[in-house]
Amino acid sequence: MAKIDMGRSRFKIQRRLGVELPGLGKAGALERKPYGPGQHGMQRKKLSDYTVRLIEKQKVMFNYGLRESQLRNYVKNAKKIKTASWVDTMIINLESRLDNVIFRLNWAPSTPAARQMVTHKHIKVNGKTVNVPGYQVQPNDVIEITDKGAKSGNYLQAKVRPRISSVPAFLSKEASGEKEKAKMVSKPLAEDIPFAFEKRLVIEYYWKVK
């Protein structure tokens, strides 16, 4: 089986969607070719309403590294909460995922790398190892990286070349010996989503989902 160049694949995804998705880890996807991949990438054609909505949904799916079925579950769960816009609730829940939190702390170069760190038991929450990437981090939870995790290639790469320039306001971190310790100081806001995003289009795409 031919080896897949994941860096190139992630560039293609971002060019096709017309936006840089930090969670994919590769910066600069739109710098040299600010258009979609393939021989028709430079051709501008009018997109159908469905395609425009699909693209907006795919931004969310790819940035957080989810399958369609997983994203639909987030939509369904968010719609059960009547106190706020369901799409805001969905974003807050996605930003609260442990793998996303690890990425946003610049402890991993991408969301897939952060997920790997979690599943390899390199992360502790409130002193206990958590190996579920979708674990919902709550305000006042303390997040730590294990000694083994601090020596991992993902962590060391993120320290040398952080993908995101600053840690979002809902997180804080400080030195803890040769490592770092972090805390979720508040719930994320819908505005914390780290890429250009139109809520209305995702609402329209999933309007039938209950």
PLY file of the C-alpha trace (Angstrom):
ply
format ascii 1.0
element vertex 210
property float x
property float y
property float z
element edge 209
property int vertex1
property int vertex2
end_header
0.00 0.00 0.00
1.35 3.43 -0.94
2.35 5.67 1.93
0.06 8.68 2.34
1.69 12.08 2.80
-0.48 13.39 5.64
1.00 16.88 5.43
0.09 17.16 1.77
-3.38 15.68 2.44
-4.05 18.25 5.15
-2.97 21.05 2.83
-5.43 19.80 0.20
-8.28 19.71 2.69
-7.64 23.29 3.80
-7.29 24.57 0.24
-10.50 22.83 -0.78
-12.37 24.39 2.13
-10.71 27.77 1.62
-9.61 28.21 5.24
-6.70 27.32 7.50
-7.81 24.86 10.17
-5.35 24.97 13.09
-6.40 21.54 14.30
-4.92 19.93 11.19
-1.54 21.19 12.31
-0.11 22.34 9.00
0.20 26.11 8.65
0.56 27.92 5.35
-1.85 25.82 3.30
-3.27 28.89 1.54
-0.05 30.88 1.13
1.22 29.37 -2.14
-2.07 28.09 -3.55
-5.05 30.00 -2.16
-7.46 27.81 -4.14
-8.66 24.24 -4.21
-6.45 21.33 -5.34
-6.62 19.77 -8.78
-6.70 21.12 -12.31
-10.00 22.89 -11.68
-8.92 24.47 -8.43
-8.39 27.94 -9.91
-11.74 27.97 -11.68
-14.32 29.97 -9.81
-17.76 28.53 -10.06
-20.95 29.28 -8.21
-21.51 26.81 -5.43
-24.95 25.47 -4.59
-26.50 26.39 -1.25
-26.06 22.78 -0.13
-22.33 22.82 -0.98
-21.79 26.07 0.91
-23.42 24.54 4.00
-21.51 21.30 3.55
-18.18 23.15 3.44
-18.97 24.98 6.67
-19.86 21.70 8.38
-16.68 20.08 7.10
-14.58 22.87 8.61
-15.84 21.82 12.04
-15.49 18.11 11.33
-11.90 18.31 10.08
-10.62 20.82 12.63
-11.78 18.69 15.56
-10.95 15.39 13.81
-14.44 13.92 13.97
-16.40 11.48 11.85
-19.80 12.56 10.56
-21.56 10.27 13.06
-19.61 11.83 15.94
-20.42 15.37 14.87
-24.11 14.46 14.52
-24.09 13.21 18.10
-22.70 16.57 19.23
-25.49 18.28 17.28
-28.18 16.05 18.83
-26.86 16.54 22.35
-26.58 20.30 21.88
-30.16 20.53 20.62
-31.40 18.93 23.84
-30.22 21.98 25.78
-32.78 24.75 25.45
-30.96 27.55 27.27
-28.73 28.68 24.41
-28.23 28.47 20.67
-27.54 24.79 20.02
-24.66 25.59 17.68
-23.00 27.66 20.43
-23.43 24.74 22.81
-21.92 22.39 20.23
-18.85 24.59 19.79
-18.37 24.89 23.55
-18.52 21.11 23.89
-16.06 20.62 21.05
-13.65 23.15 22.53
-13.94 21.33 25.87
-12.78 17.99 24.42
-9.58 16.85 26.10
-7.75 16.34 22.81
-8.67 19.88 21.73
-7.60 21.30 25.09
-4.21 19.58 24.76
-3.81 21.06 21.28
-4.91 24.55 22.37
-2.34 24.43 25.19
0.34 23.92 22.50
1.21 20.54 23.97
0.68 18.87 20.60
1.23 20.10 17.02
-2.25 19.08 15.85
-5.53 17.64 17.08
-4.67 14.13 15.78
-1.34 14.32 17.65
-3.16 15.44 20.80
-5.58 12.54 20.44
-2.63 10.17 20.22
-1.13 11.60 23.40
-4.42 11.06 25.23
-4.92 7.49 24.01
-1.30 6.67 24.90
-2.05 7.73 28.49
0.25 10.74 28.48
-2.34 13.06 30.04
-3.79 13.39 33.54
-6.86 15.34 34.63
-7.10 16.13 38.34
-4.32 13.65 39.02
-5.93 10.72 37.18
-4.91 9.37 33.78
-7.58 9.95 31.13
-7.29 8.14 27.81
-10.58 9.24 26.23
-10.00 12.03 23.64
-13.60 13.26 23.88
-13.51 13.60 27.67
-15.20 16.89 28.61
-12.85 19.10 30.59
-14.68 21.25 33.14
-13.83 24.60 34.75
-11.26 24.20 37.55
-10.02 20.89 36.13
-6.21 20.63 36.29
-4.51 19.09 33.26
-1.00 17.64 33.45
1.32 15.80 31.11
3.11 12.69 32.36
6.89 12.37 32.44
6.69 10.02 29.47
4.42 12.41 27.61
6.84 15.30 28.18
9.48 13.28 26.33
7.22 12.37 23.42
7.90 13.65 19.92
4.50 15.36 19.76
5.09 17.42 22.89
8.67 18.34 21.97
7.64 19.32 18.44
4.84 21.54 19.77
7.25 23.27 22.14
9.65 24.09 19.29
7.00 25.02 16.72
3.67 25.86 18.40
0.79 25.86 15.92
-1.23 28.49 17.79
0.38 31.73 18.89
-1.44 32.09 22.21
-3.43 30.02 24.67
-7.17 30.92 24.71
-8.55 32.81 27.70
-10.47 29.81 29.06
-7.16 28.03 29.75
-4.11 28.92 31.81
-0.81 27.15 32.20
2.36 27.45 34.23
5.69 25.72 34.60
5.72 22.62 36.78
9.34 21.56 37.07
10.55 20.74 33.57
6.97 20.34 32.36
3.84 22.47 32.36
0.59 22.27 34.30
-2.66 23.76 33.04
-6.13 24.59 34.25
-9.45 25.30 32.58
-10.36 28.58 34.26
-13.78 28.95 32.62
-16.04 27.38 30.05
-15.00 28.15 26.45
-17.11 30.62 24.49
-18.55 29.97 21.05
-16.28 32.79 19.84
-13.23 30.74 20.84
-13.52 28.63 17.69
-10.10 29.18 16.03
-11.14 29.67 12.40
-13.60 31.70 10.31
-17.00 30.15 10.85
-20.61 30.97 9.94
-22.97 29.43 12.46
-26.04 29.99 10.29
-24.79 27.63 7.59
-24.24 24.76 10.03
-27.66 25.42 11.58
-29.19 25.16 8.12
-27.22 22.01 7.28
-28.41 20.17 10.39
-31.90 21.63 10.71
-33.55 18.20 10.36
-31.39 16.49 12.97
-33.17 15.93 16.28
0 1
1 2
2 3
3 4
4 5
5 6
6 7
7 8
8 9
9 10
10 11
11 12
12 13
13 14
14 15
15 16
16 17
17 18
18 19
19 20
20 21
21 22
22 23
23 24
24 25
25 26
26 27
27 28
28 29
29 30
30 31
31 32
32 33
33 34
34 35
35 36
36 37
37 38
38 39
39 40
40 41
41 42
42 43
43 44
44 45
45 46
46 47
47 48
48 49
49 50
50 51
51 52
52 53
53 54
54 55
55 56
56 57
57 58
58 59
59 60
60 61
61 62
62 63
63 64
64 65
65 66
66 67
67 68
68 69
69 70
70 71
71 72
72 73
73 74
74 75
75 76
76 77
77 78
78 79
79 80
80 81
81 82
82 83
83 84
84 85
85 86
86 87
87 88
88 89
89 90
90 91
91 92
92 93
93 94
94 95
95 96
96 97
97 98
98 99
99 100
100 101
101 102
102 103
103 104
104 105
105 106
106 107
107 108
108 109
109 110
110 111
111 112
112 113
113 114
114 115
115 116
116 117
117 118
118 119
119 120
120 121
121 122
122 123
123 124
124 125
125 126
126 127
127 128
128 129
129 130
130 131
131 132
132 133
133 134
134 135
135 136
136 137
137 138
138 139
139 140
140 141
141 142
142 143
143 144
144 145
145 146
146 147
147 148
148 149
149 150
150 151
151 152
152 153
153 154
154 155
155 156
156 157
157 158
158 159
159 160
160 161
161 162
162 163
163 164
164 165
165 166
166 167
167 168
168 169
169 170
170 171
171 172
172 173
173 174
174 175
175 176
176 177
177 178
178 179
179 180
180 181
181 182
182 183
183 184
184 185
185 186
186 187
187 188
188 189
189 190
190 191
191 192
192 193
193 194
194 195
195 196
196 197
197 198
198 199
199 200
200 201
201 202
202 203
203 204
204 205
205 206
206 207
207 208
208 209
